Amino acid sequence: MPDTAGTNRSPWAVFLIFLRLGLTSFGGPVAHLGYFHDEFVTRRQWLSERSYADLVALCQFLPGPASSQVGIAVGLSRSGYAGALAAWAGFTLPSAIALILFALGMASYGDAMPPGVLHGLKVVAVAVVAQAVWGMARKLCPDASRVTIMALAACLVLLVPSAWAQVGVIIIAAIIGLLFFKPQQGSEHDPLPILIKRRTGLLWLALFFALLIGLPLLSAVSSSQALSMVDAFYRAGSLVFGGGHVVLPLLQAEVVPVGWVGNESFLAGYGAAQAVPGPLFTFAAFLGASMSSTPSGWLGGLICLLAIFAPSFLLVVGALPFWEHIRRNVRTQAALLGVNAAVVGLLLAALYQPVWTSAIHAPQDFGLALVALVALMFWKLPPWLLVIGSGVAGWLLSVVL
């Protein structure tokens, strides 16, 4: 049943919903956005199609993990600051705990998941992302001009695969929308249920920049490794656009040369991060738990996890008050028509690379993805059930074929 009334607004209810997503959302950030779309737009109707697309567009502009930032914003809209924290904790802790345990017992956990199961999880991500692209395209690209923007955006980011290219495509689409689209006053706006004053938003943004500038200075004059870890991981979460895999080279440059984590351990943890659900930024928890000196273990994992996600909290709650204000303007709405079409194009490009290319290698892979897509779109099976079924099917196919 859609949950459009005032029920289930407690932080605990938000936590339980995101905990289920955190346990079943395999496939990376693009697939996560597909799971969120199915859960909060299609099923629960907490957000309209347009509001969800606007949130995705905002988080594409911000550095950090876009899917986690969308989740924080959804929790914030549902239950305030406590809801934002609950959404982040539910979505993040399952993979963070799994990776800390892997760091503490790498020999025991290294072969816990057969390759066929992991491949099945990658295949189901194809169906999840395809469903999200189809649903968003139907609503946000209803005419030839916006379909054209969608297609060109997909082609451009595939030809120039970088985070800055994605930001550039969104900016170009906003300019096109501003110049050529003429929405009527009030016709294209669905208000976001987020009550944060702009003065409060400014305080959060000021804290973000104060930490970004102040932590390196404090780390330079201090001998505390804990402070150095906070500085390194906070900067990683603050300065990386595109999230996910984009942050890995920066983290490697931060922790391997100084001897905090060996390169072999780094690569082993990266492999394990592919096998767990939830955001890839939880790889920071593995690195913190694997530190060669204190703090390490559970404390080190928690410190690095909080440090890398802290910028996402500060940026989301700082930017949303201004985003909600400017998106009411007719000119902003015109720009958003172009931006939303481009966001669908970005998802379409990601459906091909890396989701399709990393999962579909043989006819049986295509067949499994097709069955999963039909199950999602027509049989209306829940995503978590498909995750389990695809994992089992991937294991069976690896045994039989």
C-alpha positions in Angstrom: 0.0 0.0 0.0 1.3 3.5 -0.8 2.3 5.4 2.3 1.2 8.9 1.5 -0.4 9.8 4.8 1.3 10.6 8.1 2.0 7.0 9.0 5.5 5.5 9.4 7.2 8.8 10.0 9.3 7.7 13.0 13.0 7.4 12.6 12.8 3.8 13.5 10.4 3.1 10.7 12.7 4.9 8.3 15.7 2.9 9.7 13.9 -0.5 9.1 13.0 0.4 5.5 16.5 1.5 4.7 18.0 -1.5 6.5 16.1 -3.8 4.2 17.5 -1.8 1.3 21.0 -1.9 2.8 20.8 -5.7 3.0 19.5 -6.3 -0.6 20.7 -3.3 -2.7 23.4 -4.9 -4.8 24.8 -3.4 -8.1 26.3 -0.1 -7.3 25.0 3.5 -7.1 23.0 3.4 -10.3 21.2 0.3 -9.2 20.7 1.8 -5.7 18.8 4.7 -7.4 16.7 2.1 -9.1 15.9 0.4 -5.8 15.1 3.8 -4.2 12.8 4.8 -7.1 10.9 1.5 -6.8 10.6 1.8 -3.0 9.9 5.5 -2.5 8.2 6.7 -5.8 6.4 3.6 -7.1 5.5 1.7 -4.0 5.3 4.1 -1.0 4.8 7.3 -3.0 6.8 9.3 -0.5 8.1 11.4 -3.4 6.6 12.3 -6.8 8.5 11.3 -10.0 9.6 14.9 -10.5 10.7 15.5 -6.9 12.8 12.3 -7.0 14.4 13.3 -10.3 15.2 16.7 -8.8 16.8 15.1 -5.8 18.9 12.9 -8.1 19.9 16.0 -10.1 21.0 17.9 -7.0 23.0 15.0 -5.7 24.7 14.6 -9.1 26.0 18.1 -8.6 27.4 17.4 -5.1 30.6 15.6 -4.4 30.3 12.3 -2.7 28.1 9.1 -3.1 25.0 10.2 -4.9 22.8 7.3 -3.9 23.6 7.7 -0.2 22.9 11.4 -0.5 19.5 10.7 -2.0 18.8 8.3 0.8 19.8 10.9 3.4 17.5 13.4 1.7 14.6 11.0 1.7 15.1 10.2 5.4 15.3 14.0 6.1 12.1 14.6 4.3 10.3 11.8 6.2 11.5 12.3 9.8 13.9 15.3 10.0 17.5 15.0 11.1 16.9 11.8 13.0 15.3 10.4 9.8 18.4 11.4 7.8 20.7 9.6 10.3 18.4 6.6 10.4 18.3 6.3 6.6 22.1 6.5 6.4 22.6 4.0 9.2 20.1 1.5 7.8 21.5 1.7 4.3 25.2 1.8 5.3 25.8 -0.4 8.3 25.2 -3.9 6.8 28.0 -3.5 4.2 30.2 -1.6 6.7 29.9 -4.3 9.3 30.5 -7.0 6.7 33.7 -5.3 5.5 35.0 -4.7 9.0 34.5 -8.4 9.7 36.3 -9.2 6.4 39.2 -7.0 7.5 39.4 -8.8 10.9 39.4 -12.3 9.4 40.4 -12.0 5.7 41.3 -15.7 5.4 38.0 -16.8 6.7 35.8 -14.4 4.6 37.8 -14.4 1.4 35.9 -17.3 -0.3 32.5 -16.9 1.5 30.6 -16.0 -1.7 31.0 -18.3 -4.8 31.6 -16.4 -8.0 28.4 -17.5 -9.6 26.4 -15.9 -6.8 28.1 -12.6 -7.2 27.6 -12.7 -11.0 23.9 -13.4 -10.4 23.7 -10.3 -8.3 25.3 -8.2 -11.0 22.8 -9.6 -13.5 19.8 -8.6 -11.4 21.2 -5.1 -11.2 20.7 -4.9 -15.0 17.0 -5.5 -14.5 16.7 -3.0 -11.7 18.4 -0.2 -13.6 16.5 -1.0 -16.8 13.2 -0.7 -14.9 14.3 2.6 -13.4 15.4 4.0 -16.8 12.1 3.0 -18.4 9.9 4.4 -15.7 11.8 7.7 -15.5 11.9 8.1 -19.2 8.2 7.7 -19.6 7.6 10.5 -17.1 10.5 12.9 -17.7 11.1 12.4 -21.5 7.6 12.6 -22.9 8.4 14.5 -26.1 11.0 14.4 -28.9 13.1 17.2 -27.6 13.6 15.7 -24.2 14.2 12.2 -25.7 16.9 13.8 -27.8 18.5 15.4 -24.7 18.4 12.0 -23.0 20.0 10.2 -26.0 22.7 12.9 -26.5 23.5 12.9 -22.8 23.9 9.1 -22.8 26.2 9.2 -25.8 28.4 12.0 -24.5 29.1 10.5 -21.1 29.8 7.1 -22.8 32.3 8.8 -25.1 33.9 10.9 -22.3 33.6 8.6 -19.2 34.5 10.9 -16.3 32.7 12.5 -13.4 33.4 16.0 -14.8 31.7 15.0 -18.1 28.6 14.1 -16.2 28.5 17.4 -14.4 29.2 19.2 -17.8 26.3 17.3 -19.5 23.9 18.4 -16.7 25.0 22.0 -17.0 24.5 21.9 -20.8 21.1 20.4 -20.4 20.1 23.0 -17.9 21.1 25.8 -20.4 19.1 24.1 -23.2 16.1 23.8 -21.0 16.5 27.5 -19.9 16.6 28.6 -23.5 14.0 26.4 -25.2 11.5 25.2 -22.6 8.6 27.3 -21.4 6.8 25.8 -18.4 3.8 27.5 -17.0 4.0 29.0 -13.5 3.5 26.4 -10.9 2.8 23.6 -13.3 6.1 21.7 -12.9 6.7 21.9 -9.2 6.2 19.2 -6.6 7.2 20.6 -3.2 9.8 18.7 -1.2 8.6 18.0 2.3 11.9 19.3 3.9 11.7 22.2 6.4 15.1 23.6 6.8 15.7 27.4 7.0 18.2 28.9 4.6 20.1 30.4 7.6 20.5 26.8 9.0 21.6 25.6 5.6 24.3 28.3 5.6 25.6 27.1 9.0 25.9 23.5 7.7 27.7 24.6 4.6 30.0 26.8 6.7 30.8 23.8 8.9 31.6 21.7 5.8 34.1 24.2 4.5 35.6 24.8 8.0 36.4 21.1 8.3 37.7 20.9 4.8 40.1 23.7 5.4 40.8 23.2 9.1 41.4 19.4 9.3 44.6 19.4 7.1 46.0 22.3 9.2 45.3 20.4 12.5 46.7 17.2 11.0 49.9 19.0 10.0 50.6 20.2 13.6 49.4 17.0 15.3 51.0 13.6 15.7 47.6 11.9 16.1 47.0 9.2 13.5 43.3 9.3 14.3 43.2 13.0 13.2 45.2 12.2 10.1 42.7 9.4 9.2 39.8 11.8 9.7 41.5 14.4 7.5 42.3 11.9 4.7 38.8 10.3 4.6 36.9 13.6 5.0 38.8 15.0 2.0 38.0 11.9 0.0 34.3 12.3 0.7 34.5 16.0 0.0 36.4 16.2 -3.3 35.4 13.2 -5.4 32.6 13.7 -7.9 30.9 10.6 -9.2 31.3 8.6 -6.0 31.7 4.8 -5.9 34.7 3.6 -8.0 35.9 7.2 -8.5 37.0 7.4 -4.9 39.2 4.3 -4.9 42.3 5.8 -6.6 42.2 8.7 -4.1 41.9 6.3 -1.1 44.7 4.2 -2.4 47.0 7.2 -2.7 46.1 8.2 0.9 46.5 4.9 2.7 49.0 2.7 0.7 52.1 5.0 0.3 52.1 6.0 4.0 51.9 2.3 5.0 48.6 2.4 6.7 47.3 -0.5 4.6 49.3 -2.7 2.3 48.5 -2.8 -1.4 47.5 -6.5 -1.3 45.1 -5.8 1.5 43.7 -2.8 -0.3 42.9 -4.9 -3.4 41.5 -7.7 -1.4 39.2 -5.3 0.4 38.2 -3.8 -2.9 37.2 -7.2 -4.2 35.1 -7.9 -1.1 33.4 -4.5 -1.5 32.0 -5.7 -4.8 30.3 -8.6 -3.0 28.3 -6.7 -0.4 25.2 -4.6 -0.9 25.0 -0.9 -0.1 27.3 2.0 -1.0 30.9 1.4 -2.1 32.0 4.2 0.2 31.8 1.6 3.0 35.1 0.4 1.7 36.4 3.1 4.1 35.3 0.9 7.0 37.5 -2.0 5.7 40.5 0.4 5.4 40.0 1.8 8.9 39.8 -1.7 10.3 42.9 -2.8 8.4 45.2 0.0 9.6 48.7 -1.2 10.6 48.6 0.9 13.7 46.0 2.2 16.1 43.2 3.1 15.8 42.3 0.0 13.8 39.7 -2.8 14.1 36.2 -1.7 14.9 37.2 1.8 16.2 39.3 2.5 13.1 36.6 1.3 10.8 34.0 3.5 12.5 36.2 6.6 12.4 36.9 6.2 8.7 33.3 5.4 7.9 32.0 8.5 9.7 34.7 10.7 8.2 34.0 9.8 4.6 30.3 10.2 4.9 30.3 13.4 7.0 30.6 15.7 4.0 27.5 14.1 2.4 25.4 15.0 5.5 26.7 18.5 5.6 26.3 19.2 1.9 22.8 17.6 1.6 21.3 19.5 4.6 23.1 22.6 3.6 22.1 22.7 -0.1 18.5 21.5 0.2 17.0 24.7 1.6 18.4 26.7 -1.3 17.5 24.0 -3.8 13.9 24.0 -2.7 13.7 27.8 -3.0 15.3 28.2 -6.5 13.4 25.3 -8.1 10.1 27.1 -7.6 11.2 29.7 -10.1 9.8 29.3 -13.7 13.2 29.7 -15.2 14.6 27.1 -12.8 11.8 24.8 -13.7 12.6 25.2 -17.4 16.3 24.4 -16.7 15.2 21.3 -14.7 13.2 20.0 -17.6 16.5 19.7 -19.5 18.4 18.5 -16.4 15.9 15.7 -15.6 16.1 14.5 -19.2 19.9 14.5 -19.0 19.7 12.5 -15.7 17.7 9.8 -17.4 20.4 9.9 -20.1 23.1 9.4 -17.4 21.2 6.4 -16.0 20.8 5.0 -19.6 24.6 5.3 -20.1 25.3 3.6 -16.8 22.8 0.8 -17.7 25.3 0.0 -20.5 28.6 0.9 -18.8 29.3 -0.5 -16.2 26.0 -2.4 -15.4 25.5 -4.3 -18.6 29.1 -4.7 -19.6 30.1 -6.1 -16.2 27.2 -8.6 -16.1 26.0 -9.8 -19.5 28.7 -12.0 -21.0 26.8 -15.0 -22.3 23.2 -15.9 -23.6 22.3 -17.3 -20.2 23.2 -13.9 -18.6 20.8 -12.1 -20.9 18.1 -14.7 -20.3 18.4 -14.3 -16.5 18.3 -10.5 -16.8 15.2 -10.7 -19.0 13.4 -13.0 -16.6 14.3 -10.6 -13.7 13.1 -7.6 -15.7 9.8 -9.3 -16.5 9.4 -10.3 -12.8 10.0 -6.7 -11.7 7.8 -4.9 -14.3 4.9 -7.4 -14.9 4.9 -10.0 -12.1 5.5 -7.2 -9.5 7.9 -9.2 -7.4 9.8 -7.3 -4.7 13.5 -6.5 -5.5 14.8 -8.3 -2.5 13.2 -11.5 -3.6 14.8 -11.1 -7.1 18.2 -10.5 -5.5 18.0 -13.8 -3.6 16.6 -15.6 -6.7 19.2 -14.2 -9.1 22.0 -15.1 -6.6 20.8 -18.7 -6.5 20.3 -18.8 -10.3 23.8 -17.4 -10.9 25.3 -20.1 -8.6 23.3 -22.9 -10.4 24.3 -21.6 -13.8 28.0 -21.6 -12.7 27.7 -25.2 -11.6 25.7 -26.5 -14.6 27.5 -24.6 -17.4 
